[in-house]
Amino acid sequence: MQQPLQRRPGQIWGDMARNRTVRDVQFGVYQPLGIEIEPHVHEDRHLVFVFGGNYITSAQGAPPVTSAPILVDNPAGTAHRDRFLRPEGRFLTLNLAPEASHEGHARASRNPRDIARMLSVVAELEFDAPTLLLEEVAETVRSNARPADEAPGPGWLGRAYEMVMEEDARGVTLDALAREADMHPVHIARSFRAAWGRTAGELIRERQFERACDLLARSEQPIAQIALELGFCDQAHFTRFFRRRAGLPPLRFRRASGVA
């Protein structure tokens, strides 16, 4: 069996766009490289926040292919081959010093507070010097805690986000979100983009893609049946939708996943 490559503390496969070290936590924003990612293990605990693209991770709680946004917490000693489905996307990493790292199981999160905080970190890295928010996040990560009173926005916004992320995408419409939140549809649309970096419609399409990958990789359902289950009018429309995101048609993706 091939032994995983050893990655040094702070060593990330990616094209770095911005970086900053605050209170011994290394922050970096990257784009994926167009190379084959080998199985590897990290000496340090590192968090990966994917805010663009489609990501494959073995972390607990993640589907076979996950669309942004998602946060993955990789403890020290995690052996994996996490990677992007295609060399397209953007991600933020937070690397802790080995002495401040702990071991355990990798976990994926879509907690709205986690997502909102990580999007704020990406924005804060535009500044030349460390900011108060980066210092707060560094201390929170080092202590392995989450502020209990932090929220991404009004309560209705969190409920609407959970509705998009957890319910059947076919039943989620802008009007349904507006009724749930008791807000005007235009305000819903603007608030989603401000809080999550994408509209509710974009998140729903990404959830459909995730579900498609899950059904293709883990079931033997005919592709035409999967298309209808996801709300597409026929297999041809579904195939075009899937190819745009995955870079290959559904049948090739299924074969690569070992189902067919």
C-alpha positions in Angstrom: 0.0 0.0 0.0 1.3 3.5 -0.9 2.3 5.5 2.1 0.7 9.0 2.1 3.0 11.9 1.5 4.0 13.9 4.6 3.0 17.6 4.4 4.9 20.1 6.5 3.1 22.6 8.7 1.4 25.3 6.6 2.0 23.4 3.4 -1.0 23.6 1.1 -1.5 22.5 -2.5 -2.8 25.6 -4.2 -2.0 28.9 -5.9 -1.8 31.4 -3.1 -3.5 34.8 -3.7 -3.3 36.3 -0.2 -1.9 35.2 3.2 -1.5 36.5 6.7 -0.3 35.1 10.0 -2.1 36.2 13.1 -1.5 34.8 16.6 0.3 31.8 15.2 -2.6 31.0 12.8 -1.7 31.1 9.1 -4.5 32.4 6.9 -4.3 31.9 3.2 -6.6 32.3 0.2 -5.9 29.9 -2.7 -7.0 28.7 -6.1 -6.7 25.0 -6.9 -3.8 23.7 -9.0 -4.4 21.7 -12.1 -2.4 18.7 -10.8 -3.2 15.2 -9.5 -3.4 15.4 -5.7 -1.7 12.4 -4.0 -2.8 10.8 -0.7 -1.1 12.8 2.0 -1.1 13.6 5.7 -0.7 16.9 7.5 1.4 17.5 10.7 -0.8 20.4 11.7 -4.5 21.0 12.2 -5.9 23.0 9.3 -9.4 24.3 8.3 -10.3 24.5 4.7 -13.2 26.8 3.7 -14.4 26.2 0.1 -16.2 29.3 -1.1 -16.1 28.5 -4.9 -16.1 25.3 -6.9 -17.0 21.7 -6.2 -14.9 19.8 -3.6 -14.3 16.1 -2.8 -13.6 15.4 0.8 -13.6 12.3 3.0 -14.6 14.4 6.1 -17.5 13.2 8.1 -20.8 14.8 7.1 -19.9 15.6 3.5 -21.5 14.1 0.4 -19.3 12.5 -2.4 -19.0 15.9 -4.1 -19.8 19.0 -2.2 -20.5 22.5 -3.7 -19.4 25.7 -2.0 -19.8 26.9 0.7 -18.5 24.3 3.1 -16.0 24.3 6.0 -13.7 21.2 6.6 -11.8 20.8 9.9 -8.8 18.5 9.5 -7.1 17.6 12.8 -3.4 16.9 12.9 -2.5 13.5 11.4 -5.5 13.5 9.0 -4.7 11.3 6.0 -6.7 12.1 3.0 -6.8 13.0 -0.7 -9.3 16.0 -0.5 -9.3 17.9 -3.8 -11.4 19.9 -6.2 -13.5 18.0 -8.8 -12.0 20.4 -11.4 -9.2 22.9 -11.1 -11.7 25.7 -10.6 -12.7 27.4 -7.4 -11.4 29.3 -4.4 -10.6 28.3 -0.8 -9.4 29.7 2.5 -7.1 27.8 4.8 -6.3 28.3 8.5 -3.2 26.4 9.6 -2.4 26.0 13.3 1.1 25.4 14.7 1.7 21.7 15.4 1.9 22.4 19.2 -1.5 24.0 19.1 -3.1 21.2 17.0 -5.1 18.2 18.1 -5.8 14.8 16.6 -9.3 13.4 15.7 -11.6 12.9 12.8 -12.1 15.3 9.9 -15.5 16.9 9.9 -17.4 19.0 7.4 -19.8 21.8 8.5 -22.4 24.0 6.9 -23.4 25.7 10.1 -24.6 29.2 9.0 -22.5 30.9 11.7 -19.3 29.1 10.5 -20.0 30.0 6.9 -20.7 33.6 7.7 -17.6 33.9 9.9 -15.4 32.4 7.2 -16.8 34.7 4.5 -15.9 37.6 6.8 -12.4 36.3 7.1 -12.0 36.2 3.3 -13.1 39.8 3.2 -10.8 40.9 6.0 -7.7 39.5 4.3 -8.0 42.3 1.7 -6.5 44.6 4.4 -2.7 45.1 4.6 -2.5 44.5 8.4 -4.1 42.1 10.8 -7.6 43.2 11.9 -9.5 42.6 15.1 -11.8 40.1 13.4 -8.8 38.0 12.3 -7.4 38.1 15.9 -10.7 37.0 17.2 -11.0 34.1 14.7 -7.4 33.0 15.5 -8.1 32.9 19.2 -11.4 31.0 18.6 -9.7 28.4 16.4 -6.8 28.0 18.8 -9.2 27.4 21.7 -11.3 25.1 19.5 -14.4 27.0 20.5 -17.2 28.8 18.7 -18.7 32.0 20.0 -22.2 31.2 21.3 -23.7 34.6 20.7 -22.4 35.1 17.1 -25.0 35.0 14.4 -24.8 35.6 10.6 -27.8 38.0 10.6 -31.5 38.1 11.6 -33.1 34.8 12.7 -35.2 34.6 9.6 -32.1 34.6 7.4 -30.7 31.5 9.2 -34.1 29.8 8.9 -34.2 30.5 5.2 -30.6 29.3 4.7 -31.5 26.0 6.5 -34.5 25.6 4.3 -32.4 25.9 1.2 -29.7 23.5 2.5 -31.9 20.8 4.1 -35.1 20.5 2.1 -36.0 19.1 -1.3 -34.8 21.7 -3.8 -37.9 21.1 -6.0 -40.1 22.6 -3.2 -38.0 25.6 -2.4 -38.9 28.8 -4.3 -38.2 32.4 -3.7 -41.8 32.9 -2.7 -41.7 30.0 -0.3 -38.6 31.5 1.3 -40.3 34.9 1.5 -43.3 33.3 3.2 -41.1 31.5 5.7 -39.2 34.7 6.6 -42.2 37.0 6.2 -40.0 39.2 4.0 -40.3 40.6 0.4 -38.7 38.3 -2.2 -36.4 41.1 -3.3 -35.1 41.5 0.2 -34.6 37.8 0.5 -32.5 37.7 -2.7 -30.3 40.7 -1.6 -29.8 39.3 1.9 -28.7 35.9 0.7 -26.0 37.3 -1.5 -24.8 39.7 1.2 -24.6 36.9 3.9 -23.6 33.8 1.9 -21.9 35.2 -1.2 -24.5 33.7 -3.6 -28.2 33.9 -4.1 -30.7 31.4 -2.8 -31.2 30.2 -6.4 -27.5 29.6 -6.9 -27.3 27.6 -3.6 -30.3 25.5 -4.7 -28.6 24.6 -8.0 -25.4 23.7 -6.1 -27.5 21.4 -3.8 -29.0 19.8 -6.9 -25.5 19.1 -8.3 -24.5 17.6 -4.9 -27.5 15.3 -4.9 -26.8 14.3 -8.5 -23.3 13.3 -7.6 -24.5 11.3 -4.6 -27.1 9.4 -6.7 -24.7 8.7 -9.5 -21.9 7.5 -7.1 -24.0 5.6 -4.6 -27.0 4.2 -6.5 -27.7 2.2 -9.7 -30.8 4.3 -10.6 -31.0 5.0 -14.4 -29.8 8.5 -15.2 -33.2 9.4 -16.7 -34.8 8.6 -13.4 -32.3 10.7 -11.5 -33.0 13.6 -13.9 -36.7 13.4 -13.1 -36.1 13.0 -9.4 -34.1 16.2 -9.3 -36.8 18.1 -11.2 -35.4 18.2 -14.7 -37.8 17.8 -17.6 -35.6 15.1 -19.3 -32.2 13.5 -19.3 -30.8 15.8 -21.9 -31.4 18.9 -19.8 -29.9 17.2 -16.8 -26.8 16.1 -18.8 -26.1 19.6 -19.9 -26.5 20.9 -16.3 -24.2 18.2 -14.9 -21.5 18.6 -17.6 -21.3 22.4 -17.1 -20.4 21.8 -13.4 -18.4 18.5 -13.5 -16.7 18.9 -16.8 -17.9 15.4 -17.9 -21.2 13.7 -18.5 -23.1 11.8 -15.8 -22.3 8.4 -17.2 -18.5 9.0 -17.2 -18.8 10.4 -13.7 -20.6 7.3 -12.5 -18.0 5.0 -14.1 -15.2 6.9 -12.5 -17.0 6.5 -9.2 -17.1 2.7 -9.6 -20.8 2.2 -9.8 -21.1 1.3 -13.5 
